[in-house]
Amino acid sequence: MSPMLRLAAPIALAISLTACAGLLGGGGKAPPWLLTLTPQSPAPDSIARTAKAGEAVMIELPLVPKEIRTNRVPVHSGPIAIAYVQDLTWVDTPDKLFQDLLTETVTRVTNRVVLDPKQSSLDPGMTITGSLSRFGYDAQEGMVVVRYDAAKTRAGANAVETRRFEARESADGTAASVAPAINAAANRVAIDVAQWVGN
């Protein structure tokens, strides 16, 4: 290996590690573990489905406010104060985690064919869009709150259906209690949305 390549390799490694640290919370040491959302609906033994034209479902990435567009969990204390739960870091941002959870839950709970938005050319069918406006801990209530305002449209239809879904779970503000509570609340919302989609 040439002297130049020997010098470049450690520099490239250092840059990549610094970038990873930034993604995991920025600046400080990497967290001991990362959290994700886990579907709680029973998984069918096998999935083999066929959808007629216009029957497939696509679930778009939800819109999120700035305090949720991070891999940390916000703590709301009053109408304007926001902090973050200590030692609690998601493996990805909540909008992507919730989209994945909702996609899997609709697949498990309904008999519908669920397509990735990148597959929209296959069958526009039904599209679910929405806004994930709350996905964190409310310190005044001592509750985790997950709120999803959904919109359901069908290809060629002249109407849009909207509905708000919300779930709350008790927690004490620590990572050990907030993590399972937010997973449970997100699953309750996902199941309610799946039942709405299946109708």
CORNOR-V346155 format. One record per residue. SS is DSSP state (~ for helix, > for strand, _ for the rest). PHI is phi in whole degrees, 0 to 359 (999 if undefined). OMEGA is omega in degrees with one decimal (* if undefined). Layout:
ss-><SS | SS>
phi-><PHI | PHI>
omega-><OMEGA | OMEGA>
This chain:
ss-><_ | _ | ~ | ~ | ~ | ~ | ~ | ~ | ~ | ~ | ~ | ~ | ~ | ~ | ~ | ~ | ~ | ~ | ~ | ~ | ~ | ~ | ~ | _ | _ | _ | _ | _ | _ | _ | _ | _ | _ | _ | > | _ | _ | _ | _ | _ | _ | _ | _ | _ | _ | _ | _ | _ | _ | _ | _ | _ | _ | _ | _ | _ | > | > | > | _ | _ | _ | > | > | _ | _ | _ | _ | _ | _ | _ | > | > | > | > | > | > | _ | _ | _ | > | > | > | > | > | > | > | > | > | > | _ | _ | _ | ~ | ~ | ~ | ~ | ~ | ~ | ~ | ~ | ~ | ~ | ~ | ~ | ~ | ~ | ~ | ~ | _ | _ | _ | _ | > | > | _ | ~ | ~ | ~ | _ | _ | _ | _ | _ | _ | > | > | > | > | > | > | > | > | > | > | > | > | > | _ | _ | _ | _ | > | > | > | > | > | > | > | > | > | > | > | > | _ | _ | _ | _ | _ | > | > | > | > | > | > | > | > | > | > | > | _ | _ | _ | _ | ~ | ~ | ~ | ~ | ~ | ~ | ~ | ~ | ~ | ~ | ~ | ~ | ~ | ~ | ~ | ~ | ~ | ~ | ~ | ~ | ~ | ~ | ~ | ~ | _>
phi-><999 | 289 | 305 | 296 | 292 | 297 | 283 | 289 | 300 | 296 | 295 | 298 | 296 | 297 | 296 | 293 | 292 | 297 | 297 | 297 | 299 | 296 | 293 | 269 | 139 | 81 | 78 | 281 | 289 | 295 | 294 | 295 | 204 | 245 | 250 | 221 | 263 | 242 | 299 | 255 | 288 | 300 | 274 | 293 | 300 | 209 | 231 | 218 | 228 | 230 | 242 | 285 | 305 | 87 | 258 | 290 | 240 | 237 | 246 | 279 | 297 | 288 | 285 | 221 | 287 | 299 | 291 | 261 | 282 | 204 | 267 | 249 | 258 | 288 | 244 | 267 | 233 | 87 | 287 | 233 | 268 | 227 | 236 | 224 | 294 | 290 | 62 | 232 | 227 | 280 | 285 | 209 | 288 | 302 | 298 | 287 | 296 | 290 | 300 | 296 | 297 | 295 | 299 | 292 | 292 | 298 | 298 | 281 | 274 | 249 | 259 | 278 | 278 | 252 | 253 | 289 | 306 | 291 | 260 | 300 | 291 | 291 | 192 | 300 | 44 | 263 | 240 | 250 | 238 | 179 | 234 | 266 | 276 | 227 | 201 | 191 | 248 | 260 | 293 | 290 | 271 | 67 | 224 | 278 | 234 | 239 | 231 | 229 | 264 | 255 | 229 | 239 | 232 | 241 | 301 | 81 | 278 | 256 | 225 | 234 | 258 | 233 | 199 | 262 | 241 | 213 | 220 | 229 | 221 | 292 | 201 | 252 | 95 | 272 | 301 | 296 | 262 | 291 | 302 | 292 | 293 | 289 | 294 | 294 | 294 | 297 | 292 | 297 | 296 | 298 | 294 | 297 | 295 | 299 | 294 | 294 | 294 | 289 | 283>
omega-><-178.5 | 178.0 | -179.7 | 179.4 | 178.4 | 178.9 | -175.8 | -175.4 | 179.3 | 178.9 | 179.1 | 178.7 | -179.8 | 179.3 | -178.3 | 178.4 | 177.1 | 178.1 | 178.6 | 179.6 | 178.2 | 179.7 | -175.8 | 175.6 | 171.0 | 168.1 | -174.7 | -179.9 | -179.9 | 179.2 | -178.3 | 175.9 | 179.6 | -176.8 | 175.2 | 175.3 | -178.0 | 178.7 | 178.9 | 176.3 | 179.2 | 179.0 | 176.3 | -179.5 | 178.5 | 179.8 | 175.2 | -171.6 | 175.7 | 178.4 | 172.8 | -179.5 | 178.0 | -176.2 | -179.3 | -178.8 | 172.9 | -179.6 | -176.7 | 175.0 | -178.5 | 172.4 | 179.5 | 174.2 | -173.8 | -176.7 | 178.1 | -177.0 | -177.7 | 178.2 | 175.5 | -176.2 | -177.6 | 173.3 | 177.8 | 177.1 | -174.1 | -174.0 | -174.2 | -175.5 | 179.3 | 172.4 | 178.7 | -179.6 | -178.7 | 175.3 | 178.0 | -175.9 | 177.4 | 177.2 | 177.7 | 179.2 | -175.9 | 179.4 | 179.9 | 179.1 | -179.2 | 176.3 | 178.9 | 179.2 | -178.7 | 178.2 | -179.2 | -179.4 | 176.9 | 177.7 | -176.8 | -172.1 | -177.4 | 175.5 | -175.9 | 171.5 | -179.0 | -178.8 | 171.6 | 178.1 | 177.8 | 179.4 | -174.7 | 179.9 | 179.6 | -179.5 | -179.1 | 173.4 | 179.0 | 178.1 | 176.6 | 174.7 | 179.5 | 179.9 | 177.1 | -170.8 | 176.3 | 178.9 | -175.9 | -173.7 | 175.3 | -174.9 | -179.3 | 180.0 | -174.7 | -175.8 | 166.5 | -178.5 | 172.8 | -178.3 | -177.5 | 176.0 | -171.7 | 173.5 | -177.6 | 178.5 | 177.1 | -179.8 | 178.0 | -179.6 | 179.7 | -176.7 | 174.9 | 176.4 | 176.7 | 178.2 | 176.5 | 176.6 | -178.0 | 176.8 | 179.8 | 177.8 | 178.8 | 176.6 | -178.2 | 176.8 | 177.6 | 179.4 | -177.6 | -179.7 | -177.2 | -176.3 | 179.1 | -179.6 | -178.5 | 175.7 | 179.2 | 180.0 | 178.9 | 178.2 | 177.4 | 177.3 | -178.4 | 179.1 | 178.4 | 178.7 | -180.0 | 178.4 | 176.3 | 179.1 | -176.3 | -178.5 | *>
